[in-house]
Amino acid sequence: MGATFTISLIGPLCMRAPDGTDITPRGTKAQGLIALLAEHDARRRSRRWIEARLWSDRAPAQASGSLRQTLIEIRRAFGDHHNLLGSDRLAIWLDPARVTVDLDDAPASGQREILEGLDVRDPEFEDWLRLLRQRQQIVAPSTPRTVAPEREIRLTCVTSDTLVGPDALIGRIIADQVGRNIGERVSSQQIAPSQLIPDADEPPVADIEIQCEVSREAGGGVVFLQITHCRDRRVLFSGLRRPEPGGDLLAEDFVSTLAHEAALRTLTQLPQAVGLGVAQAAATGFCNLALRKLWTFDAAKVDEAEMLMRKAFETDGNGVYLAWIAFIRMARVIERNQRPDLGFLEEVAGLMRQALELAPHNGMARALIALTRTLLFNDLETGVRMASDALRLNSGNLFARQALAVAGVTQGDTPQAHQLSSFCRMAVGADQGWHLWELYHAVVCIADNRFDEATIAAQRAVVQCPDFVAPRRLLLALHAARGNFSAAETQLAALARLEPGFSLDAYLHDDRYPVDTLRRANLLRHAASILTG
């Protein structure tokens, strides 16, 4: 390994050779490029990604030319050390074995501003820098952090000692499903009831107890589920549920609906119950807040959602949070009708790879990756495989079922897709993001020529979340194709207000506009005669 070069990002940018010589390039673009490389763990970025941050106002050919000139400037500043900077036709990098960056170590409170005084004068670079500064404030708050990162949330599933035979088995199965749903969202481990410490003077081994009581004699069957915090016996969820008349206590729809509701209600209260001094509880709190912002589909709040989800990852390190970040980026691209460049796609792919490395057996991570692979990369094969893996890990994973439904639409298996989507739509219940499930269901219904059902689902999504653009795109064509010009005009006005740069011509004729399902169903052709006639 060669001698070490140091890069300081805290305060003014400064780069020094091993002998202490200042080799910082003088130009602001050159300094910005060094900062972009130094901040990345691998000290590597794609050319397109860099050009989009430093020359976002220029055409691709001009941006590429400016990048080449900046590389020459940096190598000139490095002098005899010019080989520290590498490049090929796709990427730019600094030799990671020879570079150390001060930002890699948790800085002390009261630190100076990151890249103090650097004025690159590009809005994309400024956005990147603003998020970097925000993330660093999260990593290094002004007060010492008391989180214990090695701690896991411990769950135990129990039934009454009086339950025997089939009732006891049903109770354990339902409690286990709730535990699996919770375990996919937070770093945790299930422990057997026999591991609990019976001595009341000792702290309990488990943090959360999931108790399920079952009676098949009470009016056809009844389940009582209660989830408590073991230390203070605070009740996090309590519910009495019966299946539909003639229904089965172990029917997938009954168990999935109950487990989904109970897990989400528990996760909402878990940070306060377990305590923010436990890393996994604090990360769950950040994740909860991120999802609340994501489900608004407001542009600024979606950006905040990504920042908060990254904060969750930095607090805990669970790969599922990286899968959520990839999902958020996919949702943002589709919602805003953006054209992701190669650098953006490489970053999302990297997030998904790292998520799988850190959480290889997490069904939620695999399900989120399945949706992102299908919707952003149009990679149906990987999407189906990931979703199937997720269901094998947890048969109650609704995101995995929905990923299979979305893939089924593209593959032409619309009846099966409709069955899967209908199941998810029913099971999510009062989930804060249920309007997303309504959108997915509307898409599936359009593919299956169920236009009335699609209209109802899309309208429900819009009523729940007025700023949600994607269902309005569907409603515009659905109303127009049926000759309901007044309703179509309402959606047209809303899209013009909510979607930057929206144009009816692109909606109807641009194959890159994100309405493939409408296009395949010939709804755009029918709508065009109404909207442009």
Secondary structure, DSSP 8 states (H G I E B T S, - for coil): ----EEEE-BBS-EEE-TTS-B---SSHHHHHHHHHHHHSTTSEEEHHHHHHHH-TTS-HHHHHHHHHHHHHHHHHHHGGGGGGEEE-SSEEEE-GGGEEEGGGS---TT---BTTT-----HHHHHHHHHHHHHHHHHS-SS----BTT--EEEEEE--TT--HHHHHHHHHHHHHHHHHHHTTSSEEE--GGGS---TTS--S-SEEEEEEEESSSTT-EEEEEEEETTT--EEEEEEE--STT--TT-HHHHHHHHHHHHHHHHHHHHHHH-TTBHHHHHHHHHHHHHHHHTTT-HHHHHHHHHHHHHHHHHH--HHHHHHHHHHHHHHHHHHT----HHHHHHHHHHHHHHHHH-TT-HHHHHHHHHHHHHHS--HHHHHHHHHHHHHH-TT-HHHHHHHHHHHHHHT-HHHHHHHHHHHHHHTTT-TTHHHHHHHHHHHHHHTT-HHHHHHHHHHHHHH-TT-HHHHHHHHHHHHHTT-HHHHHHHHHHHHHHSTT--HHHHHH-TTSS-HHHHHTTHHHHHHHHH--
